[in-house]
């Protein structure tokens, strides 16, 4: 279960890196790359994945923690 949350966390990081990379390319070069799937997904989707996965991973870790 913790592996599932870790994968979601990494997926959120990857989405954030892609968004930042595209924004930098648009600012520094004459390229005009548009992000597909709407702005809400790209603006908040990665943040929601990272926070949700971090909280879920912490809960699972604490639940199955060996004393």
C-alpha positions in Angstrom: 0.0 0.0 0.0 2.9 2.4 0.8 4.4 1.7 -2.6 1.1 2.9 -4.2 1.4 6.2 -2.4 5.1 6.5 -3.2 4.2 6.0 -6.9 1.5 8.7 -6.7 4.0 11.1 -5.1 6.6 10.5 -7.9 3.8 11.0 -10.5 3.0 14.4 -8.9 6.6 15.4 -9.0 6.9 14.4 -12.6 3.8 16.4 -13.5 5.2 19.4 -11.7 8.6 19.2 -13.5 6.9 18.9 -16.8 4.8 22.0 -16.1 7.8 24.0 -14.9 9.8 22.9 -18.0 7.1 23.9 -20.4 6.7 27.3 -18.7 10.4 27.9 -18.9 10.5 26.9 -22.6 7.7 29.2 -23.4 9.4 32.1 -21.6 12.9 31.6 -22.8 12.3 30.5 -26.4 9.9 31.5 -29.1 8.0 28.2 -28.7 4.3 28.3 -27.7 3.6 25.0 -26.1 0.1 24.6 -24.7 -0.8 22.2 -21.9 -3.5 19.7 -22.6 -6.3 18.8 -20.1 -7.1 22.3 -18.8 -5.4 24.6 -16.4 -6.9 23.2 -13.2 -5.1 19.9 -13.7 -1.8 21.4 -14.5 -2.0 24.0 -11.7 -3.4 22.0 -8.9 -3.3 18.3 -10.0 0.3 17.7 -9.2 0.0 19.5 -5.8 -3.0 17.4 -4.9 -1.2 14.2 -5.8 1.9 15.1 -3.8 0.0 16.2 -0.7 -2.4 13.3 -0.8 0.3 10.7 -1.4 2.4 12.2 1.4 -0.4 12.0 3.9 -1.5 8.5 2.8 2.0 7.2 3.0 2.5 8.6 6.4 -0.8 7.1 7.6 0.1 3.7 6.2 3.6 3.9 7.7 2.3 4.8 11.2 -0.5 2.1 11.0 2.0 -0.7 10.3 4.9 0.6 12.3 6.6 -2.1 14.3 7.3 -1.1 17.9 
